[in-house]
Amino acid sequence: MDSVGGPVAIPKDSFSNALTKNIVAMLVWLALSIINSSMVHTFLRHSLFYENPRYIMFICMVINDALQLTLITALYVVSYIFRKIHTSVCCLLVTVLTTRSTPLILAGMAMERYISICFPLHYSQMCTVPRTLLLIGIILILTATPPISDLLITIVKEPPSFFRTTIFCDHSLLFRDRSIYYKNCVFDGTYLVFVALTLLYTYCKIMLTARAASTGLASVKRARNTVVLHGVQLLLCMLAFVVPSLQAALISLFPRLSLEIRYIFFLLVYIIPRFLSPVIYGFRDEQFRKYWTRYLSCRMKTSILSWG
């Protein structure tokens, strides 16, 4: 990100580079959109999924990833076409665009695995659909609080003329007040530590259960590996909070490569982590994979017949 409040010099990319980057971004968005939509359709077609807390949290993360990826890709392409957009429109996009919900959903999914392995007899009482929906509602409130407070602080601190200008749509350029930066550092640090401790606790408990169990080791190992993959997802999510400082440092050192640096971090932070959700449940979960591949094969046959 560029320095807050300072002049921002945004270099222009060549037409061929801009075209290549946008085509790649759109192709990745299209591929992930097809995968995510097929997962949502599979989830909705079978009651055994939407009556299971684990799959409910999973599909919420898939939908969240799909919406965030669509907004991010649209914002990326728009930044190349229009360079600068109206500040009020940027406010709407940046306020809606948040990656904070994914780590909290990961914590909820890890706790569900922990309860299913360590308290199997109490699972049906502890993990119910109403409680899962309540947890998702709390997560939505928690993730909406920081961007809404950012917007309210900006409305109070900035003059009305600011919202009638055009800017390069970037969080640090839109929300320029330093109090917003410090507030978000405290919030993000607190809840990322909470999620990390939750994943570590559930992993250790599942490991202890795996050592003590004499039967059902396969399910325990799968749960342990799932929590490990959630940890990898969390590390990738944390890049979203580390990258702005690292990106600003690299851009200050290599200003001529600022567009390339932004593009690389765009792929690392917002694109690659979205591939993990299909891998963790779409390919690894035997039950979901069976119905998902069946749905994909039916769709492919239908498409072939329609083209024929």
C-alpha positions in Angstrom: 0.0 0.0 0.0 1.1 3.6 -0.5 1.8 5.9 2.3 -1.3 7.3 3.9 -2.2 10.7 2.9 0.7 11.2 0.5 0.7 11.6 -3.2 0.2 8.3 -5.1 1.9 7.8 -8.4 0.4 4.8 -10.1 2.4 3.7 -13.1 0.7 2.5 -16.3 1.0 -1.0 -17.5 1.6 -1.8 -21.2 -1.5 -3.0 -23.1 -0.1 -6.6 -23.6 0.8 -6.9 -19.9 -2.5 -5.5 -18.8 -4.4 -7.8 -21.2 -2.5 -10.9 -20.0 -2.9 -10.2 -16.3 -6.7 -9.5 -16.7 -7.2 -12.6 -18.9 -5.4 -14.8 -16.3 -7.4 -13.2 -13.5 -10.7 -13.8 -15.3 -9.8 -17.4 -16.2 -9.0 -18.2 -12.6 -12.2 -16.5 -11.4 -14.2 -18.5 -14.0 -12.6 -21.8 -13.0 -13.2 -21.3 -9.3 -16.7 -20.0 -9.9 -17.6 -23.2 -11.8 -16.1 -25.3 -8.9 -17.8 -23.4 -6.2 -21.2 -23.3 -7.9 -21.1 -27.1 -8.5 -20.3 -27.6 -4.8 -23.2 -25.3 -3.8 -25.6 -27.2 -6.1 -24.4 -30.6 -4.7 -24.9 -29.3 -1.1 -28.5 -28.1 -1.9 -29.6 -31.3 -3.6 -29.0 -33.6 -0.7 -30.4 -33.2 2.8 -27.6 -35.2 4.4 -25.4 -32.1 3.7 -27.6 -29.2 4.8 -28.6 -31.1 7.9 -24.9 -31.6 8.9 -23.2 -28.7 10.8 -19.8 -29.5 9.3 -21.1 -29.2 5.7 -23.1 -26.1 6.6 -20.0 -24.3 7.7 -18.0 -25.6 4.7 -20.6 -24.3 2.2 -20.7 -20.9 4.0 -17.0 -20.7 3.5 -17.3 -21.7 -0.2 -20.0 -19.0 -0.8 -18.0 -16.4 1.1 -14.9 -17.2 -1.0 -17.0 -17.1 -4.2 -18.4 -13.6 -3.3 -15.1 -12.3 -2.2 -13.3 -13.6 -5.3 -15.9 -12.0 -7.6 -15.6 -8.6 -5.9 -11.8 -8.8 -5.9 -11.6 -9.8 -9.5 -14.1 -7.1 -10.5 -12.2 -4.5 -8.6 -8.9 -5.6 -10.1 -10.2 -5.4 -13.7 -12.0 -2.1 -13.0 -8.7 -0.6 -11.7 -7.1 -1.4 -15.1 -10.0 -0.1 -17.1 -10.9 3.1 -15.2 -7.8 3.6 -13.1 -9.8 5.7 -10.7 -13.4 5.3 -9.6 -15.8 7.4 -7.6 -14.9 7.4 -3.9 -18.5 6.5 -2.8 -18.4 3.4 -5.0 -15.0 2.5 -3.7 -16.4 2.8 -0.1 -19.2 0.3 -1.0 -16.8 -2.2 -2.5 -14.1 -2.0 0.2 -16.7 -2.2 3.0 -18.3 -5.3 1.5 -14.9 -6.8 0.6 -13.5 -8.6 3.7 -11.5 -11.8 4.2 -12.0 -11.8 8.0 -14.8 -14.3 8.0 -12.7 -17.2 6.7 -10.4 -17.6 9.7 -13.4 -17.6 12.1 -15.2 -20.2 10.0 -12.0 -22.3 10.1 -12.0 -22.1 13.9 -15.7 -23.2 14.0 -14.9 -26.1 11.7 -11.9 -27.2 13.8 -14.1 -27.1 16.9 -16.7 -29.3 15.1 -14.0 -31.9 14.3 -12.7 -31.7 17.9 -16.2 -32.4 19.3 -16.9 -35.2 16.9 -13.7 -37.0 17.8 -13.3 -36.2 21.5 -17.0 -36.2 22.5 -18.7 -38.5 20.0 -21.6 -39.4 22.4 -22.4 -35.7 22.9 -21.9 -34.6 19.3 -25.6 -34.6 18.3 -26.5 -32.5 21.3 -23.6 -30.0 21.0 -23.4 -29.6 17.3 -26.9 -28.8 16.0 -28.1 -26.9 12.9 -29.6 -24.0 14.9 -26.4 -23.6 16.9 -24.4 -23.7 13.7 -26.6 -21.0 12.1 -26.2 -18.9 15.3 -22.4 -19.2 15.1 -22.4 -18.2 11.4 -24.6 -15.1 12.4 -22.1 -14.1 15.1 -19.2 -14.5 12.6 -21.0 -12.3 10.1 -21.5 -9.6 12.8 -17.9 -9.8 13.9 -16.5 -9.5 10.4 -18.9 -6.7 9.4 -17.9 -4.6 12.5 -14.4 -3.4 11.4 -15.2 -2.3 7.8 -18.4 -0.5 9.0 -16.5 1.3 11.7 -13.8 2.2 9.1 -16.5 3.8 7.0 -18.1 5.7 10.0 -14.7 7.1 11.1 -14.0 8.2 7.5 -17.4 9.9 7.3 -16.7 11.8 10.5 -13.1 12.7 9.8 -13.2 13.4 6.0 -14.8 16.5 4.4 -17.9 15.9 2.3 -16.0 16.9 -0.8 -13.8 13.8 -0.3 -16.6 11.5 -1.3 -17.2 13.4 -4.5 -13.7 12.8 -5.8 -12.2 9.8 -7.7 -9.4 7.6 -6.3 -7.5 4.5 -7.1 -9.6 2.1 -5.0 -7.4 0.8 -2.3 -8.1 0.4 1.5 -5.2 2.5 2.7 -6.0 5.3 0.2 -9.7 5.3 1.0 -9.5 5.1 4.8 -6.6 7.5 5.5 -7.0 8.2 9.2 -4.3 6.6 11.3 -6.8 5.6 14.0 -8.3 3.2 11.5 -4.9 1.5 10.9 -4.3 1.0 14.7 -7.9 -0.1 15.3 -7.6 -2.8 12.6 -4.2 -3.9 13.9 -5.6 -4.5 17.3 -8.7 -6.3 16.0 -7.0 -8.4 13.5 -4.2 -9.4 15.9 -6.7 -10.4 18.6 -8.9 -12.5 16.5 -6.1 -14.2 14.5 -4.4 -15.2 17.8 -7.8 -16.6 19.0 -8.2 -18.6 15.8 -4.6 -19.9 15.9 -4.9 -21.0 19.6 -8.2 -22.7 18.7 -6.6 -24.7 15.9 -3.6 -25.5 18.1 -5.8 -26.7 20.9 -8.1 -28.8 18.7 -5.1 -30.4 17.0 -3.4 -31.3 20.2 -6.6 -32.8 21.7 -7.2 -34.8 18.5 -3.6 -36.0 18.6 -4.0 -37.2 22.2 -7.2 -39.0 21.3 -5.5 -40.6 18.3 -2.8 -42.0 20.7 -5.4 -43.3 23.2 -7.9 -44.7 20.7 -7.8 -48.4 19.9 -10.5 -48.2 17.2 -11.6 -45.7 14.6 -8.0 -44.5 14.0 -8.8 -43.7 10.3 -11.4 -41.1 11.3 -9.2 -39.6 13.9 -6.3 -39.3 11.4 -8.6 -37.7 8.9 -9.8 -35.2 11.5 -6.2 -34.4 12.5 -5.2 -33.9 8.8 -8.2 -31.6 8.3 -7.2 -29.4 11.2 -3.7 -29.2 9.8 -5.0 -28.1 6.5 -7.2 -25.5 8.3 -3.9 -24.3 9.8 -2.4 -23.9 6.3 -5.5 -22.0 5.3 -5.1 -19.7 8.3 -1.5 -19.0 7.5 -2.6 -18.0 3.9 -5.4 -15.9 5.4 -2.8 -14.1 7.6 -0.9 -13.1 4.5 -3.8 -10.6 3.9 -2.7 -8.7 7.0 1.1 -9.0 6.6 1.1 -8.2 2.8 0.2 -4.5 2.9 3.4 -3.6 4.9 5.6 -6.0 2.8 4.0 -4.7 -0.4 4.6 -1.1 0.6 8.3 -1.8 1.4 8.9 -3.6 -1.9 7.1 -0.9 -3.9 9.3 1.7 -2.2 12.4 -0.2 -3.2 11.3 -1.1 -6.7 8.8 1.6 -7.8 9.0 0.6 -11.4 7.8 -2.9 -10.6 4.9 -1.7 -8.5 2.2 -3.2 -10.8 4.0 -6.6 -10.9 4.4 -6.6 -7.1 0.6 -5.8 -6.7 -0.3 -8.6 -9.2 1.9 -11.2 -7.5 0.4 -10.4 -4.1 -3.1 -10.4 -5.6 -2.5 -14.0 -6.7 -0.8 -15.1 -3.4 -3.3 -13.5 -1.0 -6.7 -13.6 -2.8 -6.5 -16.4 -5.4 -4.4 -19.3 -4.2 -6.1 -19.7 -0.7 -9.5 -20.1 -2.6 -8.2 -23.3 -4.1 -7.8 -25.0 -0.7 -11.5 -25.2 0.3 -12.4 -27.5 -2.7 -9.3 -29.6 -1.9 -10.1 -30.0 1.8 -13.7 -31.1 1.4 -14.4 -31.4 -2.3 -11.7 -34.0 -2.9 -10.8 -35.4 0.5 -14.2 -35.9 2.0 -15.4 -39.3 0.6 -19.1 -38.6 1.1 -19.1 -35.2 -0.5 -16.8 -36.3 -3.3 -19.2 -39.1 -4.3 -22.1 -36.8 -4.7 -20.0 -34.0 -6.2 -18.4 -36.2 -8.9 -21.8 -37.6 -9.7 -23.2 -34.1 -10.1 -20.3 -33.0 -12.3 -20.6 -36.1 -14.5 -24.3 -35.5 -15.0 -23.6 -31.8 -15.9 -20.9 -32.9 -18.4 -23.2 -35.4 -20.1 -26.0 -32.8 -20.3 -23.6 -30.2 -21.8 -22.3 -32.8 -24.4 -25.8 -33.7 -25.4 -26.9 -30.1 -25.7 -23.9 -29.3 -27.9 -24.5 -32.4 -29.9 
